[in-house]
Structures are given as structure tokens and as C-alpha cells.
């Protein structure tokens, strides 16, 4: 395998063009789902490869319960610089586990604090908190509930007109219906597993907000009303609200979202740019490159696993 065994660790770099092109030329719903899937696949492959590198490089360390055969010369030949790579993989893998665990704990803590803030309020789809600080966010359904809730402060409602309030509620309901919290969590975990995937996390965050913006524009019937609501809410909130939850006018960039709403609607969710155009060739080329990268990553990880399995004594 040679240096190809390290491909899963660096090939996520090739997904960056996909992020840029998808968020500009695809419907936000398509872009969000596509980028989340690419990020998750590449993160799984890179983490698996890191674990296998650690196994090869450390199998003969004193007291290691792993089979010595996993560190035989034939196996080591598949991994250049096996001792250096294997021992370096130990802290790297521990860092991945630690960072991913912190992301999960932070996500769980934010949801718990948000749920505690609603204690004592009526169990309704919309919860209005008596808080003068302006914010609004979508709180996904906890265990035992069939639906999530839109949480908004009185401070936010006081700064919006009637039509803008409808846009806000439609935006947050779109987050709940699309389960954007799960997509955002998957993108954050992927970026935690491999820092090269951070641009994809940023793109997923932006595309999810654009997806909710477009759904709100359809429900309200006016793209300008949604754009105005986002602008006013952003000026009022200044980034308040739980950062780990989909929040109105917090994730952005807000100016790009407003500009997109003032422009013509994006193509439909199933529409792709024609292949024989500059944008189409660039997008399809980037997607093919990302798919090839994912396949190469998976192939490298599976091949290294097959080498270890073949070396395992019966």
C-alpha cells in the first residue's frame, strides 16, 4: 500500500471545492444533505485509518493485548514509517475521541439547559420566555415527545412586526421538520474527527440556515419579509441564543442570507446545473473528485484491515 495508507487522513482536503460550489449553486436542502453525508463518510474513514495505523505501530509494545502477528514485518511493510506513524496515531486518536466527546457533551448540556428554561411553561409548539434579551431557536423533541418546540423571547417578538414574526416561526419550524439539529451535530463531529473537514461544517451550518430561510419564504409568501426579519433579528440579538441549536439570525453569515433572499429563488431541490456549462462542469468535477476521495479513503482503510485480518493467527 505504501503512502496510500495515509490517504484517508488528507483526502478530506479535496471536499473543499464541493462545499464552495454546492452552497452557491445547489438548493440549500440538497447542499445540506450532500455536504453532511460527504463529511460523515470522510470522517469515519479517516478515524478508522487512524485506529488501524495505531494497531500496526503498537502491537508489539510490552503489555499490549493485541496479537503480535499484527506487527509482523509483512504487515509493517504496508505502512511506511510504521513505528513513527503508529505511535503518533495514539495521541491523535485520543484527541479525536476527546474532542468528539466534548462536542457531544456540549450539545447535550445545551439541550438540557434549554429544556430547563421551559420548565413550568405550557406544553405548546411555541414557548415564549419572559426575557428582554432578543433570541429565538428551535429546540428538538426530547425523549418521550413527538415534536420539538420553537423558543422565542419577548424581547425578540417586541422587535418584529406581525409578518416578520410569522417568518421567524416558519423558519424555526423548518429547522424542526428537517431535523437540522442532527445534520449540524454530524457536521460538528466530522470536523472534530478531522480538522480538514471544518470548511464542510461551516458550509453545512450556512446551508441549513438557507434551507430554513427558503422554507419560511414559501410559507410566508414573501422573500423580502423573511430577509427583513433576519436583518432586524440579527441587529437585535447580536448572536444571543444557544450556539449548538439552530437559531434565527445567529448562524450565518447573515448578509449572505439576506442577499440570497433578495435574489431570485434557487433551483428546485432536484435541479442540478447542466453538465455542459462552466458551473455544471465544475460542480460535477468536484463531486466526482470527492466521491473518488471517499472511495480511496474507504479502500485504504479496508485494505489495511484485510492485512491485519490475514495476519491474525487462527
Secondary structure, DSSP 8 states (H G I E B T S, - for coil): -GGGGGHHHHGGGGGHHHHHHHHHHS-HHHHHHHHHHHHHHHHHHHHHHHHHHHHHHHTTSTT--S-GGGGSHHHHTTSTTHHHHHHHHHHHHHHHHHHHHHHHHHHHHHHHHHHHHTTTS---SEEEE--SS--EEEE---TT-SS-EEEEEHHHHHTS-HHHHHHHHHHHHHHHHTTHHHHHHHHHHHHHH-GGGHHHHHHHHHHHHHHHHHHHHHHHT-HHHHHHHHHHHHHHHTT-S-TTS-BTTTSS-HHHHHHHHHS-----TT----TTSHHHHHHHHHHHHHHHHHHHHHHHHHHHHHHHHHHS--
